[in-house]
Structure formats: C-alpha cells, structure tokens
Amino acid sequence: MIRVKVLGRKIEREVEWRKGMTVKDILREVGFNTESAIARINGRVVLEDEKVEDGTEVEVIPVVSGG
C-alpha cells in the first residue's frame, strides 16, 4: 500500500500498490494531474515518471495559481 497525504486539504488515503506504479499514477488516483499538483517522497520533490515502491509515503502539494 502507498500512503498518500494531500497537504492543505486534510486528505489521507491509501492506494493499492501495483508493479511499475509511478508518481503520475498516484496523483491520478487521488484526483490530481501533474499540472495541478507536485509530489514529495522523503522530503524531496519527485518527477512524475519516478517509480514508487510498496510502503512509500507520498505527499501531494496542490499548485495554487491565479492572477
């Protein structure tokens, strides 16, 4: 299982891990895409194509924009 926390939204979920799963897959599972959020693993920002291992905790940071 992958534990996912969405910062600023008080959302915590567990996502079932699948072999070959990437950060992009995790973002999709919790309702974001790579243009609306970034992800952090172990305190470092990760790219969308980075593989995610079983048992990982991922922090999702929604991107805020406006003008």
C-alpha positions in Angstrom: 0.0 0.0 0.0 1.0 3.6 -0.7 0.1 6.2 1.9 -0.9 9.5 0.3 -1.3 12.8 2.1 -2.7 15.8 0.3 -1.2 18.8 2.1 -3.6 21.7 2.9 -6.7 19.6 2.2 -6.7 17.2 5.2 -6.9 14.2 2.9 -5.1 11.0 3.7 -5.6 7.9 1.6 -4.1 4.5 1.0 -3.6 3.5 -2.6 -3.1 -0.1 -3.6 0.4 -0.6 -5.0 0.9 -2.1 -8.4 4.2 -3.1 -10.0 5.6 -0.3 -12.1 3.5 2.4 -10.4 4.7 5.9 -10.9 4.1 9.3 -9.2 1.8 10.2 -12.1 -0.3 7.1 -11.3 -0.5 8.2 -7.6 -1.6 11.7 -8.5 -4.3 10.4 -10.8 -5.6 8.0 -8.0 -6.2 11.0 -5.7 -7.7 13.3 -8.3 -4.8 15.4 -9.5 -2.7 15.6 -12.6 0.9 16.8 -13.0 -0.2 20.3 -13.8 -2.3 20.7 -10.7 0.0 19.2 -8.1 3.5 18.2 -7.3 4.6 15.2 -5.2 7.3 14.7 -2.5 8.8 11.5 -1.3 11.1 11.6 1.8 11.1 15.4 1.7 12.2 15.7 -1.9 10.2 16.8 -4.9 9.9 13.9 -7.4 9.2 13.8 -11.1 6.0 12.3 -12.5 7.7 9.3 -14.1 9.6 8.2 -10.9 8.7 4.7 -9.8 7.0 4.3 -6.4 7.8 1.3 -4.2 5.3 -0.5 -2.0 5.1 1.1 1.5 6.1 4.6 0.3 4.5 7.7 1.8 3.8 10.3 -0.8 2.9 14.0 0.0 0.8 15.7 -2.7 1.1 19.5 -2.8 -1.7 21.2 -4.8 -0.4 24.0 -7.0 -2.2 27.3 -6.5 -2.3 29.8 -9.3 -4.2 32.9 -10.1 -3.9 36.4 -11.3 
